[in-house]
Amino acid sequence: MPFSDLKQQLAQQVADRWNHPDLSADWISGEFTIPPSPKLGHIALPCFKASKLLGKNSNELAKELAASLSGPQLMVTAAGPYANFKWNVSALFNQLVERISKDPDQFGGDTSGSGKTVLIEYCSPNIAKKLAFQHIRSTLIGNVLANIHKTLGYRTERVNFVGDWGSQFARLLAAVELWGEPSLLSSSELAKVMDHLFELYVKFHQVSESDPSYVERANKCLQQLEAGDPKTTAVWKKIRDLSLASAQSTLERMHVQFDHVEGESLYISEMPQTLEAIKSKAGARVSEGAWIVEVEGLEAPALVQKKDGTTLYLTRDIAAAVDRYERFEFDRALYVVSEQQRLHFQLLFGVLKKMGYAWASRCEHVSFGTVRFGAEKMSTREGRVIFLDALLNEAKERALLESAKKNPDLANKGEVAEMIGTGAVIFGELSANRTRDIEFDWEQILALDGETGPYVQYAYVRCSSLLDKATEKGVLKPLSAVAENHTFADEEEVLLLTLTRLRSVLHQCVRDSDPVHLTRYLIDVAKALNKFYYQLPVLQATDPVQVEVRLHLVVLTRHVLKNGLGLLGMSCPKEM
């Protein structure tokens, strides 16, 4: 039985024992703490709060729990106001072996989300530009959340809602019309085309700051596009296709995938009906020639149609939300977008609510903080941008240099460097709470001796090396329940208990919509493995039972690391 289930089962036993309406199993589960040493127990329950509600001394409550709940599979001891609980370690080991043996690739998952649908929108760049560094957190957070939801049995719909319409794109169309170089735009080298489009985009913003006529020209391009002008539409489609192809190659390097790649353009034909529905259902009104909706609790109104008749991103987001619910009937819809867009989503959800859609409460903005690279904030308009492919290439080169120093005879150096470099970037971006602003630091994310991706990957390599040596010696046996005659050392017990936590960590990620719980957990696994490895002999142990149990622990650890890193989108090298 997974540790999370044992913990919940124990919470229910305590709740039944205390039988008080304010002392539910869920409340008790939240009160559990971890003792300073596994010798004291695997979890502890402070009885302070319960003593007030039950009118009993907290020390006496702990003693009562020890007397009533102790048994062959669970030892309970009282330490002052704390009740310490320790399960039969051999039984935990055998249960873990059994579970992983059944389906090692799915260990950590369950079917708790069966019958539920979660839709996750992430990445969602504006097209006509390469994927840039500022897209990384949305892309990675969304991808991990989608992977975890799927592992927990949810029907998962992954959406990349690209910005292929609106004023930003119209400005690029105007720039192509004014300064586009035909030979570059028709080049078979995708990188050259995308570089040229980026140059045009930056140039347009530079000149339009001093000459408003350029903005007027862009507005005209948008009107032509919305009217279906054939020439404008043909240029739009070509740029869109090139952009999506460019983004796909970058996303594949990070094992990011989507079920639906859709753009704002998908909903342009529905704008008349959408606007009519907003006006009739949400009480839209005209203000200075534009249509707005007042949203309760917000000072700024929702602008849904400009005075020139064109629509906005918000209008298309409303149409998309309605369409998605009709298609998927989602139980949750997560929009993984930066904190800077908080007002946009407050307006979006507020308008949907005013339109009478009860499911609007199922929509959530999963916000995240800013990533800084050096002192300056990125700005595509001003040309201050780091493209994601260039960043991953540099990560690979740096990893290659480090590998050459530490292991000059390493086979497949380029392939391994790609795994380490890309993995370091992924892990680094996910290792802080998503709401925090973070600073990108090469030395920090690539360190082998810190709380980093390479540190966790090296733990996997250590497992693989040990198991290869065990295979050569002929002492690696199939996983089986062999712990009855084994006395577990503290390091073994800590590693075992850490491995049992994977599923509860995945549920924590879903509850908080934050992958940071998984990255922190994998660090815990790597640390527990390293302590086990340095403190206890494995192949050198003189007792055959010790050898077998410890090798089993290494096998179990490798499975957990592989599954956890896979959910993050990281590969596991066999050597480093």
ZAVOVEX-684112 format. One line per field, with one value per residue (C-alpha): residue in one letter; x, y, z. Coordinates in nm, 3 decimals, always signed. Layout:
N
resn <- (A/...);
c1 <- (X/...);
c2 <- (Y/...);
c3 <- (Z/...);
//
This chain:
576
resn <- (M/P/F/S/D/L/K/Q/Q/L/A/Q/Q/V/A/D/R/W/N/H/P/D/L/S/A/D/W/I/S/G/E/F/T/I/P/P/S/P/K/L/G/H/I/A/L/P/C/F/K/A/S/K/L/L/G/K/N/S/N/E/L/A/K/E/L/A/A/S/L/S/G/P/Q/L/M/V/T/A/A/G/P/Y/A/N/F/K/W/N/V/S/A/L/F/N/Q/L/V/E/R/I/S/K/D/P/D/Q/F/G/G/D/T/S/G/S/G/K/T/V/L/I/E/Y/C/S/P/N/I/A/K/K/L/A/F/Q/H/I/R/S/T/L/I/G/N/V/L/A/N/I/H/K/T/L/G/Y/R/T/E/R/V/N/F/V/G/D/W/G/S/Q/F/A/R/L/L/A/A/V/E/L/W/G/E/P/S/L/L/S/S/S/E/L/A/K/V/M/D/H/L/F/E/L/Y/V/K/F/H/Q/V/S/E/S/D/P/S/Y/V/E/R/A/N/K/C/L/Q/Q/L/E/A/G/D/P/K/T/T/A/V/W/K/K/I/R/D/L/S/L/A/S/A/Q/S/T/L/E/R/M/H/V/Q/F/D/H/V/E/G/E/S/L/Y/I/S/E/M/P/Q/T/L/E/A/I/K/S/K/A/G/A/R/V/S/E/G/A/W/I/V/E/V/E/G/L/E/A/P/A/L/V/Q/K/K/D/G/T/T/L/Y/L/T/R/D/I/A/A/A/V/D/R/Y/E/R/F/E/F/D/R/A/L/Y/V/V/S/E/Q/Q/R/L/H/F/Q/L/L/F/G/V/L/K/K/M/G/Y/A/W/A/S/R/C/E/H/V/S/F/G/T/V/R/F/G/A/E/K/M/S/T/R/E/G/R/V/I/F/L/D/A/L/L/N/E/A/K/E/R/A/L/L/E/S/A/K/K/N/P/D/L/A/N/K/G/E/V/A/E/M/I/G/T/G/A/V/I/F/G/E/L/S/A/N/R/T/R/D/I/E/F/D/W/E/Q/I/L/A/L/D/G/E/T/G/P/Y/V/Q/Y/A/Y/V/R/C/S/S/L/L/D/K/A/T/E/K/G/V/L/K/P/L/S/A/V/A/E/N/H/T/F/A/D/E/E/E/V/L/L/L/T/L/T/R/L/R/S/V/L/H/Q/C/V/R/D/S/D/P/V/H/L/T/R/Y/L/I/D/V/A/K/A/L/N/K/F/Y/Y/Q/L/P/V/L/Q/A/T/D/P/V/Q/V/E/V/R/L/H/L/V/V/L/T/R/H/V/L/K/N/G/L/G/L/L/G/M/S/C/P/K/E/M);
c1 <- (+0.000/+0.144/+0.256/-0.014/-0.280/-0.131/-0.125/-0.488/-0.595/-0.423/-0.588/-0.927/-0.844/-0.752/-1.066/-1.279/-1.104/-1.160/-1.510/-1.537/-1.701/-1.408/-1.145/-1.198/-0.958/-0.857/-0.782/-0.578/-0.388/-0.287/-0.156/+0.091/+0.460/+0.787/+0.990/+1.360/+1.469/+1.304/+1.394/+1.125/+0.865/+0.769/+0.515/+0.406/+0.081/+0.093/-0.210/-0.221/-0.521/-0.713/-0.665/-0.849/-1.145/-1.163/-1.095/-0.806/-0.438/-0.230/+0.019/-0.268/-0.418/-0.086/-0.068/-0.427/-0.345/-0.035/-0.239/-0.531/-0.365/-0.044/-0.034/+0.187/+0.192/+0.199/+0.400/+0.272/+0.467/+0.397/+0.662/+0.505/+0.221/+0.329/+0.207/+0.476/+0.372/+0.601/+0.484/+0.639/+0.932/+0.959/+0.592/+0.641/+0.937/+0.750/+0.446/+0.665/+0.839/+0.502/+0.361/+0.662/+0.697/+0.341/+0.392/+0.723/+0.659/+0.331/+0.450/+0.333/+0.017/-0.337/-0.690/-0.815/-0.883/-1.077/-1.390/-1.262/-1.129/-0.868/-0.781/-0.445/-0.342/+0.030/+0.318/+0.082/+0.338/+0.271/+0.372/+0.616/+0.893/+1.106/+1.017/+1.191/+1.321/+1.015/+0.798/+0.987/+0.798/+0.450/+0.569/+0.738/+0.486/+0.196/+0.367/+0.449/+0.099/-0.045/+0.189/+0.098/-0.277/-0.254/-0.057/-0.334/-0.599/-0.743/-0.846/-0.597/-0.641/-0.321/-0.375/-0.121/-0.329/-0.098/-0.130/-0.182/-0.421/-0.466/-0.266/+0.072/+0.048/-0.091/+0.222/+0.437/+0.223/+0.277/+0.652/+0.667/+0.475/+0.715/+1.058/+1.026/+1.311/+1.155/+1.470/+1.488/+1.116/+1.124/+1.446/+1.440/+1.642/+1.380/+1.620/+1.699/+1.331/+1.255/+1.555/+1.436/+1.081/+1.219/+1.426/+1.117/+0.911/+1.170/+1.217/+0.844/+0.821/+1.122/+0.988/+0.626/+0.728/+0.812/+0.562/+0.198/+0.121/+0.287/+0.038/-0.245/-0.096/-0.092/-0.454/-0.542/-0.365/-0.573/-0.894/-0.789/-0.710/-1.043/-1.218/-1.049/-0.836/-0.669/-0.320/-0.301/-0.439/-0.180/+0.109/-0.051/-0.083/+0.277/+0.416/+0.191/+0.303/+0.671/+0.637/+0.468/+0.734/+1.008/+0.845/+0.788/+1.158/+1.234/+0.945/+1.056/+1.393/+1.210/+0.966/+0.676/+0.366/+0.017/-0.313/-0.439/-0.240/-0.498/-0.482/-0.697/-0.773/-0.987/-1.252/-1.255/-1.558/-1.740/-1.678/-2.020/-2.205/-1.967/-2.010/-2.388/-2.387/-2.168/-2.390/-2.713/-2.603/-2.332/-2.487/-2.222/-2.255/-2.097/-1.831/-1.657/-1.752/-1.620/-1.810/-1.726/-1.851/-1.839/-1.705/-1.793/-1.499/-1.277/-1.223/-1.118/-1.399/-1.359/-1.307/-1.458/-1.477/-1.280/-1.448/-1.311/-1.506/-1.211/-1.201/-0.945/-0.759/-1.014/-1.302/-1.132/-1.050/-1.421/-1.509/-1.236/-1.354/-1.713/-1.597/-1.369/-1.641/-1.875/-1.605/-1.460/-1.697/-1.390/-1.388/-1.095/-0.945/-0.599/-0.449/-0.074/+0.013/+0.235/+0.123/+0.134/-0.188/-0.383/-0.625/-0.692/-0.806/-1.010/-1.192/-1.224/-1.371/-1.585/-1.742/-1.805/-1.975/-2.192/-2.289/-2.441/-2.189/-2.178/-1.862/-1.671/-1.584/-1.390/-1.147/-0.826/-0.536/-0.216/+0.015/+0.390/+0.663/+0.912/+1.236/+1.527/+1.842/+2.091/+1.975/+1.729/+1.380/+1.325/+1.143/+1.081/+0.963/+1.290/+1.505/+1.617/+1.540/+1.710/+1.573/+1.503/+1.692/+2.004/+1.971/+1.939/+2.237/+2.449/+2.333/+2.444/+2.784/+2.843/+2.742/+2.976/+3.270/+3.199/+3.159/+3.493/+3.663/+3.502/+3.473/+3.686/+3.615/+3.237/+3.060/+2.791/+2.913/+2.677/+2.368/+2.452/+2.531/+2.190/+2.021/+2.219/+2.202/+1.833/+1.753/+1.942/+1.737/+1.408/+1.483/+1.618/+1.302/+1.080/+1.279/+1.126/+0.764/+0.592/+0.476/+0.833/+1.044/+1.365/+1.709/+1.863/+2.213/+2.424/+2.657/+2.371/+2.156/+2.445/+2.611/+2.656/+2.674/+2.367/+1.992/+1.992/+1.882/+2.234/+2.252/+1.933/+2.042/+2.371/+2.178/+2.012/+2.356/+2.481/+2.191/+2.259/+2.631/+2.564/+2.312/+2.544/+2.817/+2.566/+2.465/+2.830/+2.877/+2.558/+2.403/+2.116/+1.793/+1.437/+1.238/+1.071/+0.958/+1.281/+1.281/+1.141/+1.485/+1.645/+1.693/+1.676/+1.946/+1.839/+1.968/+1.772/+1.459/+1.481/+1.534/+1.244/+1.007/+1.110/+1.035/+0.685/+0.595/+0.589/+0.214/+0.128/+0.375/+0.199/-0.134/+0.025/+0.137/-0.221/-0.367/-0.135/-0.091/+0.283/+0.555/+0.794/+0.679/+0.809/+1.150/+1.196/+1.092/+1.345/+1.616/+1.506/+1.529/+1.877/+1.998/+1.856/+2.019/+2.358/+2.352/+2.253/+2.531/+2.808/+2.709/+2.626/+2.803/+2.590/+2.788/+3.050/+2.800/+2.884/+2.524/+2.347/+2.013/+2.165/+2.300/+1.964/+1.758/+1.997/+2.010/+1.631/+1.631/+1.860/+1.628/+1.327/+1.511/+1.606/+1.242/+1.125/+1.392/+1.315/+0.941/+0.981/+1.230/+1.013/+0.717/+0.938/+1.027/+1.386/+1.587/+1.801/+2.156/+2.311/+2.654/+2.773);
c2 <- (+0.000/+0.346/+0.561/+0.820/+0.551/+0.428/+0.784/+0.847/+0.514/+0.602/+0.947/+0.776/+0.539/+0.832/+1.021/+0.718/+0.687/+1.052/+1.075/+1.455/+1.657/+1.903/+1.629/+1.481/+1.241/+1.512/+1.756/+1.496/+1.407/+1.771/+1.773/+1.488/+1.585/+1.402/+1.303/+1.404/+1.039/+0.727/+0.552/+0.760/+0.695/+0.750/+1.020/+1.195/+1.354/+1.648/+1.633/+1.998/+2.113/+1.791/+1.813/+2.146/+2.012/+1.686/+1.842/+1.606/+1.643/+1.620/+1.376/+1.148/+1.161/+1.048/+0.760/+0.656/+0.643/+0.433/+0.188/+0.156/+0.160/-0.042/-0.377/-0.613/-0.378/-0.046/+0.051/+0.357/+0.527/+0.837/+1.105/+1.375/+1.533/+1.352/+1.014/+0.857/+0.600/+0.347/+0.085/-0.256/-0.169/-0.515/-0.500/-0.153/-0.283/-0.588/-0.382/-0.138/-0.422/-0.571/-0.244/-0.153/-0.507/-0.499/-0.190/-0.009/+0.264/+0.362/+0.359/+0.677/+0.695/+0.589/+0.619/+0.891/+1.121/+0.863/+1.011/+1.368/+1.596/+1.865/+2.109/+2.282/+2.575/+2.647/+2.782/+2.985/+3.213/+3.483/+3.339/+3.489/+3.473/+3.188/+3.055/+3.285/+3.240/+3.413/+3.125/+2.867/+2.870/+2.849/+2.571/+2.363/+2.416/+2.333/+2.028/+1.880/+1.943/+1.772/+1.474/+1.437/+1.467/+1.196/+0.971/+1.013/+0.896/+1.224/+1.271/+1.543/+1.792/+1.988/+2.313/+2.545/+2.856/+3.052/+3.425/+3.435/+3.730/+4.079/+4.400/+4.239/+4.017/+4.302/+4.502/+4.222/+4.202/+4.573/+4.529/+4.246/+4.463/+4.754/+4.592/+4.217/+4.065/+3.810/+3.595/+3.559/+3.500/+3.219/+3.060/+2.687/+2.752/+2.795/+2.968/+3.241/+3.309/+3.337/+3.565/+3.796/+3.809/+3.896/+4.180/+4.316/+4.297/+4.491/+4.749/+4.817/+4.888/+5.116/+5.334/+5.334/+5.495/+5.819/+5.794/+5.701/+5.649/+5.307/+5.202/+5.318/+5.104/+4.803/+4.865/+4.863/+4.527/+4.388/+4.512/+4.349/+4.025/+4.019/+4.096/+3.793/+3.982/+3.704/+3.860/+3.948/+3.606/+3.425/+3.608/+3.540/+3.166/+3.133/+3.306/+3.100/+2.768/+2.860/+2.973/+2.654/+2.440/+2.642/+2.608/+2.234/+2.149/+2.343/+2.188/+1.836/+1.894/+1.944/+1.654/+1.899/+1.785/+1.906/+1.749/+2.069/+2.348/+2.616/+2.987/+3.289/+3.276/+2.967/+3.189/+3.486/+3.356/+3.325/+3.684/+3.819/+3.550/+3.583/+3.960/+3.925/+3.676/+3.905/+4.205/+4.022/+3.803/+4.005/+4.350/+4.501/+4.871/+5.129/+5.357/+5.612/+5.406/+5.076/+4.790/+4.711/+4.487/+4.594/+4.316/+4.316/+4.390/+4.528/+4.893/+4.832/+4.716/+4.433/+4.579/+4.331/+4.536/+4.842/+5.144/+5.051/+4.724/+4.491/+4.235/+4.175/+3.887/+3.885/+3.844/+3.550/+3.400/+3.413/+3.232/+2.974/+2.905/+2.848/+2.623/+2.421/+2.352/+2.242/+2.010/+1.869/+1.944/+1.992/+1.959/+2.201/+2.440/+2.565/+2.867/+2.860/+3.224/+3.477/+3.682/+3.991/+3.868/+3.840/+4.122/+3.967/+3.642/+3.817/+3.994/+3.674/+3.468/+3.762/+3.804/+3.429/+3.434/+3.731/+3.541/+3.277/+2.997/+2.800/+2.625/+2.956/+2.866/+2.568/+2.796/+2.880/+3.111/+2.926/+3.226/+3.232/+3.484/+3.645/+3.482/+3.721/+3.656/+3.904/+4.248/+4.318/+4.191/+4.041/+4.249/+4.110/+4.448/+4.612/+4.327/+4.219/+3.854/+3.519/+3.251/+2.920/+2.711/+2.923/+2.879/+2.500/+2.493/+2.680/+2.446/+2.151/+2.308/+2.384/+2.029/+1.894/+2.086/+1.962/+1.604/+1.622/+1.727/+1.465/+1.173/+1.220/+0.864/+0.907/+0.748/+0.940/+1.271/+1.487/+1.285/+1.282/+1.656/+1.725/+1.525/+1.698/+2.051/+2.048/+1.865/+2.126/+2.405/+2.222/+2.133/+2.479/+2.647/+2.415/+2.407/+2.724/+2.789/+2.894/+3.227/+3.338/+3.557/+3.371/+3.457/+3.229/+3.127/+2.891/+2.781/+2.708/+2.501/+2.293/+2.212/+1.843/+1.901/+2.121/+2.077/+2.056/+1.843/+1.703/+1.606/+1.400/+1.256/+1.152/+0.964/+0.769/+0.704/+0.580/+0.333/+0.211/+0.165/-0.037/-0.258/-0.316/-0.433/-0.656/-0.809/-0.874/-1.050/-1.250/-1.131/-0.918/-1.113/-1.035/-0.816/-1.023/-0.997/-1.079/-0.850/-1.070/-1.169/-0.829/-0.561/-0.224/+0.033/+0.394/+0.488/+0.204/+0.298/+0.666/+0.577/+0.331/+0.581/+0.848/+0.617/+0.545/+0.916/+0.959/+0.928/+1.170/+1.419/+1.397/+1.466/+1.765/+1.898/+1.870/+2.030/+2.332/+2.334/+2.352/+2.107/+2.233/+1.954/+1.698/+1.863/+1.891/+1.530/+1.408/+1.597/+1.415/+1.081/+1.160/+1.272/+0.962/+0.740/+0.908/+0.875/+0.508/+0.456/+0.615/+0.469/+0.109/-0.157/-0.298/-0.541/-0.564/-0.667/-1.008/-1.111/-1.233/-1.104/-0.758/-0.765/-0.864/-0.614/-0.330/-0.407/-0.417/-0.069/+0.051/-0.097/+0.070/+0.402/+0.393/+0.335/+0.626/+0.860/+0.761/+0.810/+1.141/+1.285/+1.164/+1.358/+1.669/+1.605/+1.500/+1.210/+0.978/+0.917/+0.586/+0.747/+1.101);
c3 <- (+0.000/-0.090/+0.200/+0.122/+0.161/+0.488/+0.615/+0.518/+0.663/+0.992/+0.994/+0.963/+1.249/+1.473/+1.368/+1.452/+1.786/+1.879/+1.727/+1.722/+1.438/+1.423/+1.413/+1.066/+0.895/+0.647/+0.928/+1.115/+0.798/+0.764/+1.123/+1.071/+1.091/+1.025/+1.334/+1.340/+1.307/+1.158/+1.484/+1.654/+1.387/+1.026/+1.108/+1.426/+1.540/+1.783/+2.011/+2.129/+1.925/+1.975/+2.351/+2.363/+2.164/+2.358/+2.698/+2.772/+2.847/+2.524/+2.682/+2.786/+2.436/+2.287/+2.537/+2.455/+2.083/+2.156/+2.363/+2.119/+1.775/+1.824/+1.647/+1.440/+1.140/+1.326/+1.632/+1.819/+2.097/+2.300/+2.342/+2.556/+2.353/+2.033/+1.912/+1.691/+1.432/+1.268/+1.020/+0.971/+0.744/+0.589/+0.492/+0.337/+0.138/+0.011/-0.084/-0.278/-0.459/-0.551/-0.682/-0.895/-1.027/-1.165/-1.383/-1.326/-1.585/-1.420/-1.061/-0.889/-1.095/-1.015/-1.152/-0.918/-1.214/-1.411/-1.563/-1.524/-1.796/-1.747/-2.024/-1.997/-2.215/-2.214/-2.423/-2.649/-2.817/-3.071/-3.405/-3.659/-3.399/-3.271/-2.930/-2.685/-2.333/-2.186/-2.313/-2.109/-1.779/-1.930/-2.161/-1.891/-1.610/-1.839/-1.985/-1.642/-1.509/-1.817/-1.773/-1.405/-1.463/-1.729/-1.491/-1.234/-1.478/-1.605/-1.963/-2.049/-2.335/-2.405/-2.595/-2.755/-2.828/-3.055/-3.114/-3.490/-3.508/-3.377/-3.369/-3.300/-3.603/-3.813/-3.737/-3.871/-4.187/-4.236/-4.184/-4.440/-4.685/-4.633/-4.595/-4.650/-4.854/-5.096/-5.118/-4.740/-4.695/-4.951/-4.820/-4.753/-4.436/-4.167/-3.927/-4.180/-4.246/-3.876/-3.816/-4.094/-3.954/-3.612/-3.759/-3.936/-3.616/-3.415/-3.693/-3.713/-3.340/-3.355/-3.639/-3.518/-3.188/-3.371/-3.658/-3.576/-3.946/-3.924/-3.657/-3.884/-4.162/-3.930/-3.834/-4.203/-4.241/-3.954/-4.116/-4.445/-4.265/-4.082/-4.413/-4.575/-4.828/-5.037/-5.063/-4.693/-4.596/-4.811/-4.638/-4.299/-4.369/-4.490/-4.180/-3.953/-4.103/-4.086/-3.725/-3.610/-3.781/-3.610/-3.267/-3.304/-3.335/-3.014/-2.821/-2.914/-2.747/-2.416/-2.475/-2.487/-2.669/-2.751/-2.848/-3.010/-3.174/-3.240/-3.301/-3.240/-3.612/-3.552/-3.394/-3.633/-3.822/-3.489/-3.381/-3.489/-3.291/-2.995/-2.981/-3.007/-2.719/-2.504/-2.576/-2.500/-2.207/-2.031/-2.052/-2.281/-2.356/-2.584/-2.437/-2.661/-2.965/-2.827/-2.662/-2.299/-2.019/-1.654/-1.432/-1.064/-0.837/-1.113/-1.193/-1.553/-1.784/-2.036/-2.384/-2.631/-2.954/-3.056/-3.210/-3.555/-3.532/-3.485/-3.205/-2.933/-2.774/-2.492/-2.737/-2.902/-2.560/-2.474/-2.797/-2.733/-2.377/-2.490/-2.774/-2.549/-2.297/-2.577/-2.715/-2.395/-2.102/-1.887/-1.510/-1.493/-1.746/-1.653/-1.827/-1.759/-1.823/-1.645/-1.347/-1.572/-1.735/-1.410/-1.501/-1.840/-1.682/-1.416/-1.699/-1.903/-1.620/-1.509/-1.856/-1.887/-1.548/-1.649/-1.965/-1.738/-1.785/-1.460/-1.576/-1.563/-1.203/-1.336/-1.522/-1.339/-1.410/-1.318/-1.291/-1.255/-1.184/-1.419/-1.532/-1.558/-1.753/-1.616/-1.508/-1.788/-1.847/-2.192/-2.454/-2.803/-2.933/-2.836/-2.965/-2.616/-2.650/-2.601/-2.828/-2.662/-2.917/-2.866/-2.489/-2.520/-2.758/-2.508/-2.230/-2.442/-2.511/-2.145/-2.049/-2.318/-2.174/-1.821/-1.941/-2.123/-1.798/-1.576/-1.819/-2.134/-2.251/-2.236/-2.532/-2.723/-2.580/-2.787/-2.699/-2.329/-2.331/-2.486/-2.207/-1.933/-2.076/-2.164/-1.842/-1.640/-1.796/-1.739/-1.378/-1.302/-1.428/-1.224/-0.900/-0.753/-0.657/-0.976/-0.831/-0.756/-0.982/-1.063/-1.195/-1.457/-1.348/-1.561/-1.282/-1.048/-1.284/-1.424/-1.090/-1.011/-0.637/-0.585/-0.597/-0.975/-1.266/-1.327/-0.957/-0.992/-1.327/-1.170/-0.901/-1.183/-1.338/-1.000/-0.983/-1.337/-1.268/-0.952/-1.127/-1.424/-1.186/-1.005/-1.338/-1.428/-1.094/-1.141/-0.814/-0.950/-0.900/-1.011/-0.771/-0.501/-0.138/+0.045/+0.348/+0.624/+0.754/+0.705/+0.968/+0.794/+0.862/+0.904/+0.557/+0.397/+0.587/+0.490/+0.123/+0.131/+0.292/+0.041/-0.252/-0.121/-0.135/-0.515/-0.560/-0.281/-0.432/-0.769/-0.599/-0.427/-0.768/-0.897/-0.585/-0.603/-0.982/-0.917/-1.035/-0.766/-0.532/-0.784/-0.832/-0.455/-0.413/-0.670/-0.484/-0.167/-0.348/-0.481/-0.138/+0.031/-0.231/-0.193/+0.186/+0.149/-0.109/+0.097/+0.435/+0.345/+0.138/-0.141/-0.357/-0.083/+0.186/+0.336/+0.403/+0.081/+0.212/+0.260/-0.096/-0.240/-0.036/-0.111/-0.482/-0.481/-0.323/-0.603/-0.867/-0.702/-0.679/-1.047/-1.145/-0.928/-1.067/-1.424/-1.380/-1.197/-1.445/-1.732/-1.595/-1.598/-1.963/-1.884/-2.020/-1.810/-1.936/-1.842/-1.810/-1.736);
//
